[in-house]
């Protein structure tokens, strides 16, 4: 194969990312139907200012760029649509409903089975501040997204210029 790779006219990266986001939707849909099985739980990281994200202002103020939520013990009203999900969570004992498009998700992790997906999300214009980790009432253990031997799937079809 030649080192002079040509740019594809088929948007493979977008097609693959869309398919992998459908995996997240299917998994969450199964949780809606049957609850979380066994020790499964999810860390979902998303861009708080991505188009279609609807979260309370106090969360945007605390997490102006990216936020990680935990779907484990204390969540309610999980609903899944074709292109988004919504879930109720508690942050510092304040109940909040979050509406998150799958296109805003940057990572989905199920640490119970060492499974992770990472996604590219279009950057939002403007400067973002650093933020503290989410303070969900669920498990707050840190998750290492990339670990040799894990089931991490990273999709990055960088375009040559």
C-alpha positions in Angstrom: 0.0 0.0 0.0 1.2 3.5 -0.8 2.1 6.2 1.7 0.1 8.6 -0.4 -3.3 7.9 0.9 -6.1 9.7 -0.9 -9.0 11.4 0.9 -12.1 9.3 0.8 -15.2 10.7 -0.8 -17.2 8.5 1.5 -17.5 9.9 5.1 -16.5 6.6 6.8 -15.6 8.4 10.1 -19.1 9.9 10.3 -20.8 6.6 9.4 -18.8 4.6 12.0 -19.4 7.2 14.8 -23.1 7.3 14.0 -23.2 3.5 14.2 -21.3 3.4 17.5 -23.6 6.1 19.0 -26.5 3.8 18.1 -24.8 1.2 20.4 -25.2 3.7 23.2 -28.8 4.3 22.4 -29.6 0.5 22.2 -27.8 -0.1 25.5 -29.7 2.7 27.3 -33.0 1.5 25.6 -32.4 -2.0 27.1 -31.9 -0.3 30.5 -35.2 1.5 30.1 -36.9 -1.9 29.5 -35.2 -4.1 32.0 -33.1 -1.9 34.4 -29.4 -2.2 34.9 -28.4 -5.9 34.9 -25.9 -7.2 37.4 -23.0 -4.8 38.2 -23.3 -2.8 34.9 -23.3 1.0 35.3 -22.3 3.8 32.9 -20.1 6.8 32.8 -21.3 9.1 30.1 -19.3 12.2 29.2 -20.8 14.9 27.0 -20.2 18.4 25.8 -22.4 20.7 27.8 -22.7 23.3 25.1 -23.3 21.0 22.2 -26.4 21.7 20.1 -29.5 20.1 21.6 -28.1 19.6 25.1 -30.6 20.8 27.7 -29.3 20.8 31.3 -29.9 23.2 34.2 -28.0 26.5 34.1 -26.2 25.7 37.4 -24.7 22.6 35.8 -23.6 24.6 32.7 -22.0 27.2 35.1 -20.1 24.4 36.9 -19.3 22.4 33.8 -19.0 24.9 30.9 -17.3 22.5 28.5 -17.7 18.8 29.4 -19.5 16.8 32.1 -19.5 13.2 33.1 -22.7 11.6 34.6 -23.1 8.2 36.2 -26.0 6.0 35.5 -26.0 3.5 38.4 -27.9 3.7 41.7 -29.9 7.0 41.7 -31.4 7.9 38.4 -35.0 8.2 37.2 -37.2 8.8 34.2 -34.7 7.4 31.7 -36.1 7.8 28.2 -34.4 7.1 25.0 -35.3 8.5 21.5 -33.6 7.8 18.2 -31.1 10.7 18.6 -31.1 11.6 22.3 -31.8 10.4 25.8 -33.0 12.1 29.0 -32.5 11.1 32.6 -33.1 12.5 36.0 -30.1 12.7 38.4 -29.3 14.4 41.6 -26.4 16.8 42.0 -25.6 17.9 45.5 -29.1 16.8 46.5 -30.7 19.0 43.7 -32.9 17.0 41.3 -32.2 17.7 37.6 -33.5 16.5 34.3 -30.8 16.2 31.6 -31.6 16.0 27.8 -28.5 14.8 25.9 -28.3 14.2 22.2 -26.1 11.2 21.3 -24.1 13.5 19.0 -22.9 15.4 22.2 -21.4 12.3 23.8 -17.6 12.1 23.9 -17.3 8.8 25.8 -19.4 6.0 27.1 -17.9 3.6 29.7 -19.2 0.5 31.4 -16.4 -0.2 33.9 -18.1 -3.4 35.1 -17.0 -5.1 31.9 -14.1 -2.8 30.9 -16.0 -1.5 27.9 -15.6 2.0 26.5 -16.4 4.0 23.4 -14.9 7.4 22.6 -16.3 9.9 20.1 -15.3 13.0 18.3 -17.6 16.0 18.9 -17.4 19.2 16.9 -15.7 21.9 19.1 -17.8 24.7 20.3 -16.5 28.2 19.5 -15.3 30.2 22.5 -12.9 29.7 25.4 -13.9 27.1 27.9 -12.9 27.0 31.6 -11.6 23.9 33.4 -14.1 22.3 35.7 -14.4 19.8 38.6 -15.6 16.2 38.1 -19.4 15.7 38.2 -20.8 15.2 41.7 -23.5 12.7 41.0 -24.8 10.8 44.0 -23.5 7.6 42.3 -20.1 5.9 42.3 -17.4 8.6 41.9 -14.5 6.3 41.2 -12.2 7.5 38.4 -12.3 5.7 35.1 -9.3 5.1 33.0 -10.6 5.2 29.4 -7.6 3.7 27.6 -6.0 0.6 29.1 -4.1 -2.1 27.3 -6.3 -5.2 26.9 -9.5 -3.4 27.4 -12.5 -3.2 25.2 -12.0 0.5 24.3 -13.0 1.5 20.8 -11.6 4.8 19.7 -12.7 6.2 16.3 -10.5 9.0 14.8 -10.2 9.2 11.1 -8.1 12.3 11.0 -8.1 14.0 7.6 -4.8 14.8 5.9 -4.3 18.3 4.8 
